[in-house]
Amino acid sequence: MSMSNAIGKPARRAPKPKLSLRALQEELAALNERVEDLEDLRELNQAIARQANKPRVPWAKAKKDLGLA
Protein backbone atom coordinates (compact mmCIF):
# COMPACT_ATOMS: atom_id res chain seq x y z
CA MET A 1 0.00 0.00 0.00
CA SER A 2 1.22 3.48 -0.74
CA MET A 3 1.59 6.30 1.74
CA SER A 4 -1.21 8.82 2.12
CA ASN A 5 -0.85 12.53 1.63
CA ALA A 6 -2.10 15.16 4.08
CA ILE A 7 -5.75 14.99 2.90
CA GLY A 8 -6.02 11.23 3.26
CA LYS A 9 -5.85 10.37 -0.43
CA PRO A 10 -3.43 7.68 -1.63
CA ALA A 11 -0.15 9.02 -2.96
CA ARG A 12 0.12 9.10 -6.74
CA ARG A 13 2.61 6.84 -8.39
CA ALA A 14 4.66 8.08 -11.28
CA PRO A 15 3.58 6.40 -14.51
CA LYS A 16 5.97 3.71 -15.72
CA PRO A 17 7.76 4.72 -18.90
CA LYS A 18 6.76 2.65 -21.90
CA LEU A 19 9.67 0.82 -23.42
CA SER A 20 9.93 0.39 -27.13
CA LEU A 21 10.66 -2.98 -28.69
CA ARG A 22 14.07 -1.66 -29.72
CA ALA A 23 14.87 -0.60 -26.16
CA LEU A 24 13.83 -4.03 -24.88
CA GLN A 25 15.99 -5.73 -27.52
CA GLU A 26 18.97 -3.59 -26.55
CA GLU A 27 18.45 -4.33 -22.86
CA LEU A 28 18.17 -8.06 -23.57
CA ALA A 29 21.35 -7.97 -25.68
CA ALA A 30 23.21 -6.17 -22.88
CA LEU A 31 21.97 -8.70 -20.32
CA ASN A 32 22.97 -11.61 -22.56
CA GLU A 33 26.46 -10.13 -22.96
CA ARG A 34 26.76 -9.73 -19.19
CA VAL A 35 25.73 -13.36 -18.64
CA GLU A 36 28.32 -14.52 -21.19
CA ASP A 37 30.99 -12.42 -19.46
CA LEU A 38 30.09 -13.96 -16.10
CA GLU A 39 30.20 -17.47 -17.57
CA ASP A 40 33.64 -16.73 -19.07
CA LEU A 41 34.85 -15.45 -15.71
CA ARG A 42 33.55 -18.56 -13.94
CA GLU A 43 35.34 -20.80 -16.47
CA LEU A 44 38.56 -18.80 -16.07
CA ASN A 45 38.41 -19.08 -12.28
CA GLN A 46 37.82 -22.84 -12.55
CA ALA A 47 40.81 -23.20 -14.90
CA ILE A 48 43.02 -21.18 -12.56
CA ALA A 49 41.93 -23.37 -9.63
CA ARG A 50 42.71 -26.56 -11.60
CA GLN A 51 46.21 -25.27 -12.37
CA ALA A 52 46.96 -24.01 -8.85
CA ASN A 53 49.29 -26.84 -7.82
CA LYS A 54 50.92 -27.48 -11.19
CA PRO A 55 54.38 -26.14 -12.04
CA ARG A 56 54.47 -23.05 -14.19
CA VAL A 57 56.38 -22.67 -17.46
CA PRO A 58 58.89 -19.80 -17.49
CA TRP A 59 58.10 -17.13 -20.07
CA ALA A 60 61.46 -17.55 -21.81
CA LYS A 61 60.80 -21.29 -22.34
CA ALA A 62 57.23 -20.64 -23.52
CA LYS A 63 58.49 -18.09 -26.10
CA LYS A 64 61.16 -20.53 -27.31
CA ASP A 65 58.66 -23.43 -27.55
CA LEU A 66 56.28 -21.25 -29.56
CA GLY A 67 59.04 -20.01 -31.86
CA LEU A 68 58.77 -16.43 -30.64
CA ALA A 69 62.31 -16.12 -29.32
PABA-125733 format. One record per atom (N, C-alpha, C): z, x, y; atom name; residue number from 1; residue in one letter. Coordinates in steps of 0.02 Angstrom, whole numbers. Example, Ala and Ser with C-alpha at 12.3 -4.5 7.8 and 13.67 -1.06 7.14 Angstrom:
2
       Z       X       Y  atom    n  res
     390     660    -284     N    1    a
     390     615    -225    CA    1    a
     390     660    -165     C    1    a
     354     642    -112     N    2    s
     357     684     -53    CA    2    s
     394     645       2     C    2    s
END
This chain:
69
       Z       X       Y  atom    n  res
       0      42     -59     N    1    m
       0       0       0    CA    1    m
       0      44      62     C    1    m
     -34      21     113     N    2    s
     -37      61     174    CA    2    s
      21      44     221     C    2    s
      33      89     267     N    3    m
      87      80     315    CA    3    m
      68      24     365     C    3    m
     117      -8     391     N    4    s
     106     -61     441    CA    4    s
     110     -31     511     C    4    s
      75     -64     557     N    5    n
      81     -43     626    CA    5    n
     138     -82     659     C    5    n
     147     -75     724     N    6    a
     204    -105     758    CA    6    a
     204    -181     756     C    6    a
     147    -215     748     N    7    i
     145    -287     749    CA    7    i
     151    -317     679     C    7    i
     156    -276     629     N    8    g
     163    -301     562    CA    8    g
      98    -309     523     C    8    g
      42    -289     553     N    9    k
     -22    -292     518    CA    9    k
     -32    -228     478     C    9    k
     -67    -233     423     N   10    p
     -81    -172     384    CA   10    p
    -123    -123     425     C   10    p
    -110     -59     416     N   11    a
    -148      -7     451    CA   11    a
    -220      -8     427     C   11    a
    -266       4     473     N   12    r
    -337       6     455    CA   12    r
    -354      73     423     C   12    r
    -395      69     374     N   13    r
    -420     131     342    CA   13    r
    -488     148     371     C   13    r
    -499     211     379     N   14    a
    -564     233     404    CA   14    a
    -616     218     350     C   14    a
    -674     194     370     N   15    p
    -725     179     320    CA   15    p
    -749     244     287     C   15    p
    -762     240     221     N   16    k
    -786     299     185    CA   16    k
    -858     311     205     C   16    k
    -875     374     219     N   17    p
    -945     388     236    CA   17    p
    -989     377     175     C   17    p
   -1048     349     187     N   18    k
   -1095     338     132    CA   18    k
   -1133     402     121     C   18    k
   -1135     423      58     N   19    l
   -1171     483      41    CA   19    l
   -1242     466      19     C   19    l
   -1287     507      40     N   20    s
   -1357     496      19    CA   20    s
   -1366     526     -50     C   20    s
   -1419     506     -83     N   21    l
   -1435     533    -149    CA   21    l
   -1444     608    -145     C   21    l
   -1476     631     -92     N   22    r
   -1486     704     -83    CA   22    r
   -1419     740     -76     C   22    r
   -1373     712     -38     N   23    a
   -1308     743     -30    CA   23    a
   -1271     746     -97     C   23    a
   -1276     693    -135     N   24    l
   -1244     692    -201    CA   24    l
   -1275     743    -248     C   24    l
   -1342     750    -245     N   25    q
   -1376     800    -287    CA   25    q
   -1354     870    -268     C   25    q
   -1349     882    -203     N   26    e
   -1328     948    -179    CA   26    e
   -1256     963    -201     C   26    e
   -1213     913    -196     N   27    e
   -1143     922    -217    CA   27    e
   -1139     936    -292     C   27    e
   -1178     899    -331     N   28    l
   -1178     909    -403    CA   28    l
   -1205     978    -421     C   28    l
   -1257    1001    -386     N   29    a
   -1284    1067    -398    CA   29    a
   -1232    1121    -382     C   29    a
   -1196    1112    -328     N   30    a
   -1144    1160    -308    CA   30    a
   -1087    1161    -360     C   30    a
   -1069    1102    -384     N   31    l
   -1016    1099    -435    CA   31    l
   -1039    1130    -500     C   31    l
   -1101    1118    -520     N   32    n
   -1128    1149    -581    CA   32    n
   -1129    1225    -575     C   32    n
   -1148    1250    -517     N   33    e
   -1148    1323    -507    CA   33    e
   -1077    1351    -512     C   33    e
   -1030    1316    -484     N   34    r
    -960    1338    -487    CA   34    r
    -934    1340    -559     C   34    r
    -952    1288    -598     N   35    v
    -932    1286    -668    CA   35    v
    -963    1346    -706     C   35    v
   -1027    1359    -693     N   36    e
   -1059    1416    -726    CA   36    e
   -1026    1481    -707     C   36    e
   -1008    1489    -643     N   37    d
    -973    1549    -621    CA   37    d
    -906    1557    -657     C   37    d
    -870    1502    -664     N   38    l
    -805    1504    -698    CA   38    l
    -813    1521    -772     C   38    l
    -865    1494    -804     N   39    e
    -879    1510    -874    CA   39    e
    -896    1584    -881     C   39    e
    -937    1611    -835     N   40    d
    -953    1682    -837    CA   40    d
    -891    1725    -829     C   40    d
    -847    1705    -784     N   41    l
    -785    1742    -773    CA   41    l
    -741    1741    -835     C   41    l
    -737    1683    -867     N   42    r
    -697    1678    -928    CA   42    r
    -725    1723    -982     C   42    r
    -792    1724    -990     N   43    e
    -823    1767   -1040    CA   43    e
    -812    1841   -1024     C   43    e
    -816    1859    -960     N   44    l
    -803    1928    -940    CA   44    l
    -732    1948    -956     C   44    l
    -684    1905    -940     N   45    n
    -614    1921    -954    CA   45    n
    -602    1927   -1029     C   45    n
    -635    1886   -1069     N   46    q
    -628    1891   -1142    CA   46    q
    -657    1957   -1167     C   46    q
    -714    1977   -1140     N   47    a
    -745    2041   -1160    CA   47    a
    -701    2100   -1141     C   47    a
    -673    2097   -1082     N   48    i
    -628    2151   -1059    CA   48    i
    -567    2155   -1105     C   48    i
    -540    2098   -1124     N   49    a
    -482    2097   -1168    CA   49    a
    -500    2125   -1237     C   49    a
    -559    2109   -1262     N   50    r
    -580    2135   -1328    CA   50    r
    -588    2211   -1326     C   50    r
    -606    2239   -1269     N   51    q
    -619    2311   -1264    CA   51    q
    -557    2350   -1241     C   51    q
    -502    2317   -1231     N   52    a
    -443    2348   -1201    CA   52    a
    -418    2409   -1238     C   52    a
    -419    2408   -1304     N   53    n
    -391    2464   -1342    CA   53    n
    -444    2512   -1369     C   53    n
    -506    2503   -1350     N   54    k
    -559    2546   -1374    CA   54    k
    -570    2604   -1325     C   54    k
    -591    2661   -1352     N   55    p
    -602    2719   -1307    CA   55    p
    -661    2705   -1261     C   55    p
    -657    2734   -1202     N   56    r
    -709    2724   -1153    CA   56    r
    -759    2781   -1156     C   56    r
    -821    2768   -1135     N   57    v
    -873    2819   -1134    CA   57    v
    -876    2848   -1063     C   57    v
    -870    2914   -1057     N   58    p
    -874    2944    -990    CA   58    p
    -942    2930    -958     C   58    p
    -943    2922    -892     N   59    w
   -1004    2905    -856    CA   59    w
   -1058    2957    -868     C   59    w
   -1041    3020    -868     N   60    a
   -1091    3073    -878    CA   60    a
   -1125    3065    -946     C   60    a
   -1088    3049    -998     N   61    k
   -1117    3040   -1064    CA   61    k
   -1160    2977   -1065     C   61    k
   -1137    2923   -1035     N   62    a
   -1176    2861   -1032    CA   62    a
   -1243    2873    -997     C   62    a
   -1243    2910    -941     N   63    k
   -1305    2924    -905    CA   63    k
   -1352    2965    -949     C   63    k
   -1325    3015    -983     N   64    k
   -1366    3058   -1026    CA   64    k
   -1395    3016   -1083     C   64    k
   -1354    2975   -1116     N   65    d
   -1377    2933   -1171    CA   65    d
   -1432    2884   -1150     C   65    d
   -1429    2861   -1088     N   66    l
   -1478    2814   -1062    CA   66    l
   -1539    2849   -1031     C   66    l
   -1537    2914   -1029     N   67    g
   -1593    2952   -1000    CA   67    g
   -1594    2951    -924     C   67    g
   -1536    2941    -895     N   68    l
   -1532    2938    -822    CA   68    l
   -1509    3004    -791     C   68    l
   -1491    3052    -832     N   69    a
   -1466    3116    -806    CA   69    a
   -1513    3172    -822     C   69    a
END
